Amino acid sequence: MKRLLGLLSLFILYALATVAAVVLFTVFEKAGMNEYINILVVDVIATVIVWLGGVLLRTASAYDPYWSIQTLIIYTFIVSKHNNWNFATISLFVVIFIYSLRLTMNFIVGFHSLSYVDWRYKMLKEKSSKAYQLVNLFGICMFPTLVVYSASLPAIAYANLTEYSFLDAIGLSIILFGTLLEFVSDLQMKKFVKVRNDRSEVLNKGLWKYSRHPNYLGEIVIWFGVALTLIVSHLNYWYLAAGSIVNLLMFLFISIPMEEKHFKDYKPDYEQYKKETSVLLILPKKK
């Protein structure tokens, strides 16, 4: 019952945030606001609504699904707004939908109740004390929103295209490959968690034998794929690849170091694993 009520609460919260964003987008558009800035503004507002919902529900985990559906909602809205459903825009919609569906289902399957809090949130709460809700808003919620928005800019630009180039298939294939990489690595992790003797064991099989973070590699590959779907046949948009680079830097300098420091605290064999295994790329074991 707690699981069902929790999911229902999150669904209502996200529905409210989406409706508010659409209504405000229309208001700002009539006021003459640039479309890209308008999307950013309502995206930020929707994030604040989700954060407030999390405060009321007493869980920082309210934001967790936002990462997976943000781009899909924005892209679908923009294509529909311009009535620009064609082979090109539908192709990108399909691969983004597959990516979003996989991540969202991954969240739903692992969700037990609103009481669940990721270890990262617990750590930040302990370190920030009374300032935690500000850290929650700007660190846990707003920062990822801005990263995903910047990485989504090529998709927003692509939503306005009317012609499909066969070169676009390069980027679309890369997105699907990244999604598959995430799916397989997450599946291997779930299987490992079920059979391990205790949490101190290190996953050193499958993709994890050759990369310490194949799931993160998949996420990084996906966003470079989004950028290439647009840029490979529209080189004048090269600068929109900046978002995928920002996403890469976030993983390299924030997510991965934080996670590896956490693993080091309770996995005695992790240091040896680090010495032998590539941080991201799937490479042969180091000797």
C-alpha positions in Angstrom: 0.0 0.0 0.0 2.8 2.4 0.9 4.4 1.7 -2.6 1.1 2.4 -4.4 0.3 5.6 -2.4 3.9 6.8 -2.9 3.8 6.3 -6.7 0.4 8.0 -6.8 1.6 11.0 -4.9 4.6 11.4 -7.2 2.3 11.0 -10.3 0.0 13.8 -9.0 3.0 16.0 -8.1 4.6 15.6 -11.6 1.2 16.2 -13.3 0.8 19.5 -11.3 4.4 20.5 -12.3 3.8 19.7 -15.9 0.4 21.6 -16.1 2.0 24.6 -14.4 4.9 24.6 -16.8 2.7 24.4 -19.9 0.4 27.2 -18.6 3.3 29.5 -17.7 5.1 28.7 -21.0 2.0 30.0 -22.8 1.9 33.1 -20.7 5.5 33.9 -21.2 5.3 33.2 -24.9 2.5 35.8 -25.3 4.8 38.2 -23.5 7.4 37.7 -26.2 9.9 35.5 -24.4 12.4 33.6 -26.5 11.4 29.9 -26.8 14.7 28.5 -25.4 14.7 30.9 -22.4 11.0 30.2 -21.9 11.7 26.4 -21.7 14.5 27.0 -19.2 12.3 29.2 -17.0 9.4 26.9 -16.8 11.8 23.9 -16.4 13.2 25.7 -13.3 9.7 26.4 -12.0 8.6 22.8 -12.5 11.8 21.7 -10.6 10.9 24.1 -7.7 7.3 22.6 -7.6 8.8 19.1 -7.5 11.2 20.2 -4.7 8.3 21.7 -2.7 6.3 18.5 -3.2 9.3 16.6 -1.8 9.5 18.9 1.2 5.8 18.4 1.9 6.1 14.6 1.4 9.3 14.6 3.5 11.5 13.0 0.9 14.3 14.2 -1.3 13.6 11.2 -3.6 10.6 13.1 -5.1 13.1 14.5 -7.7 14.4 11.1 -8.8 12.1 10.5 -11.8 12.6 14.1 -13.1 15.9 13.2 -14.8 14.3 10.5 -16.8 11.2 12.4 -18.1 12.4 16.0 -18.4 13.6 15.8 -21.9 10.8 13.6 -23.2 8.1 16.0 -21.9 9.9 19.1 -23.3 10.6 17.5 -26.7 7.0 16.2 -27.0 5.6 19.6 -26.1 7.7 21.6 -28.5 7.1 19.2 -31.5 3.4 19.2 -30.7 3.3 23.0 -30.3 4.8 23.5 -33.7 2.7 20.6 -35.2 6.0 19.3 -36.6 5.5 15.5 -36.4 7.5 14.1 -39.3 9.8 11.2 -39.8 12.8 13.0 -38.4 11.1 14.3 -35.2 9.2 11.0 -34.7 12.5 9.0 -35.0 14.1 11.1 -32.2 10.9 10.9 -30.1 11.0 7.1 -30.3 14.6 6.7 -29.0 14.1 9.3 -26.3 10.9 7.6 -25.3 12.8 4.2 -25.0 15.5 5.9 -22.9 12.9 7.6 -20.6 10.8 4.5 -20.3 13.7 2.4 -19.3 14.9 4.8 -16.6 11.4 5.5 -15.3 10.5 1.8 -15.1 13.9 1.2 -13.3 12.8 3.8 -10.7 9.3 2.3 -10.4 10.5 -1.3 -10.0 13.0 -0.2 -7.3 10.6 2.1 -5.5 9.2 0.8 -2.2 7.9 3.9 -0.4 8.4 7.6 0.0 10.5 6.8 3.0 13.4 5.6 0.8 16.3 8.1 0.6 19.4 7.6 -1.6 22.7 7.4 0.3 23.8 10.6 -1.4 20.9 12.5 0.0 21.6 11.2 3.5 25.3 12.2 3.2 24.4 15.7 2.1 21.8 16.1 4.9 24.4 15.1 7.5 26.9 17.6 6.1 24.6 20.5 5.5 22.5 20.2 8.7 20.0 23.1 8.9 20.9 24.2 5.3 19.8 20.9 3.9 16.7 22.1 2.1 18.8 24.7 0.2 21.3 21.9 -0.7 18.3 19.8 -1.7 16.9 22.5 -3.9 20.1 23.7 -5.6 22.3 20.6 -5.4 20.0 17.6 -5.6 17.2 19.2 -7.8 18.3 22.3 -9.7 21.8 21.4 -10.7 20.7 18.1 -12.5 17.8 20.0 -14.1 20.2 22.6 -15.6 22.6 19.9 -16.8 19.8 17.9 -18.5 18.4 21.1 -20.0 21.7 22.0 -21.5 22.2 18.4 -22.9 18.6 18.5 -24.3 19.1 21.7 -26.3 20.1 19.7 -29.5 16.8 17.8 -29.2 14.8 21.1 -28.8 16.5 22.4 -31.9 15.8 19.1 -33.7 12.1 19.5 -32.8 11.9 22.3 -35.4 13.4 20.4 -38.3 11.3 19.3 -41.2 13.7 17.0 -43.1 15.4 13.8 -42.1 19.0 13.0 -43.1 20.2 9.4 -43.1 23.2 10.8 -41.2 20.9 11.4 -38.3 20.7 7.7 -37.9 24.3 7.8 -36.5 23.2 9.8 -33.4 20.0 7.8 -33.0 21.9 4.6 -33.1 24.3 6.0 -30.4 21.4 6.8 -28.2 20.0 3.3 -28.5 23.4 1.8 -27.8 23.8 4.0 -24.7 20.4 2.9 -23.5 21.3 -0.8 -24.1 24.5 -0.3 -22.2 22.7 1.2 -19.2 20.1 -1.6 -19.3 22.6 -4.4 -19.4 24.8 -2.9 -16.7 21.8 -2.2 -14.4 20.6 -5.8 -15.0 24.0 -7.2 -14.0 24.1 -5.0 -10.9 20.6 -6.1 -9.8 21.5 -9.8 -10.3 24.7 -9.3 -8.3 22.9 -7.6 -5.4 20.6 -10.6 -5.2 23.4 -13.2 -5.0 26.2 -11.4 -3.1 27.0 -12.5 0.4 27.2 -9.0 1.8 27.4 -5.4 0.6 31.2 -5.3 1.0 31.7 -7.4 -2.2 32.7 -5.7 -5.4 30.9 -6.4 -8.7 33.6 -7.6 -11.0 31.7 -9.5 -13.7 30.1 -8.7 -17.0 30.5 -5.1 -18.1 31.7 -4.2 -14.6 34.8 -6.4 -15.1 36.0 -3.9 -17.7 34.5 -0.6 -16.5 33.9 0.6 -13.0 30.8 2.6 -14.2 29.3 1.1 -17.4 25.9 2.5 -16.4 27.3 6.1 -16.3 29.1 5.4 -19.6 25.7 4.6 -21.1 24.2 7.8 -19.8 27.1 9.8 -21.2 26.9 8.1 -24.6 23.2 8.8 -24.8 23.6 12.6 -24.5 26.4 12.7 -27.0 24.1 10.7 -29.3 21.4 13.4 -28.8 23.9 16.0 -29.8 25.1 14.1 -32.8 21.6 13.4 -34.1 21.3 17.1 -34.7 24.9 18.2 -35.4 26.1 15.4 -37.8 23.8 16.8 -40.5 23.6 20.4 -39.2 27.1 21.4 -38.4 26.1 25.0 -37.7 24.7 23.8 -34.4 28.1 22.4 -33.2 28.0 24.6 -30.1 25.0 22.7 -28.7 27.3 19.8 -28.0 28.4 21.8 -24.9 25.6 20.3 -22.9 26.7 16.8 -23.4 30.3 17.9 -22.4 28.9 19.5 -19.2 27.1 16.2 -18.5 30.4 14.3 -19.0 32.2 16.6 -16.6 29.5 16.2 -14.0 30.0 12.5 -14.0 33.8 12.7 -14.0 34.2 15.3 -11.3 31.1 14.9 -9.1 29.1 11.7 -9.5 32.0 9.2 -9.9 34.3 10.6 -7.2 31.4 10.8 -4.7 30.4 7.2 -5.4 33.9 5.8 -5.3 34.6 7.5 -2.0 31.4 6.0 -0.7 32.4 2.5 -1.9 35.9 2.8 -0.4 34.3 3.2 3.0 32.8 -0.3 3.1 34.3 -2.3 0.2 37.9 -3.3 1.3 38.7 -4.7 -2.2 37.6 -1.6 -4.1 41.0 0.0 -4.2 42.5 -3.0 -6.0 39.5 -3.1 -8.3 40.2 0.6 -9.2 43.8 -0.2 -10.0 42.8 -3.0 -12.4 39.7 -1.5 -14.0 39.0 1.4 -16.3 36.9 4.2 -14.8 34.5 4.5 -17.7 35.5 3.0 -21.0 35.1 -0.8 -21.4 38.8 -1.8 -21.7 40.8 -4.9 -20.9 42.0 -5.3 -17.3 45.1 -3.4 -16.4 48.1 -5.5 -15.4 
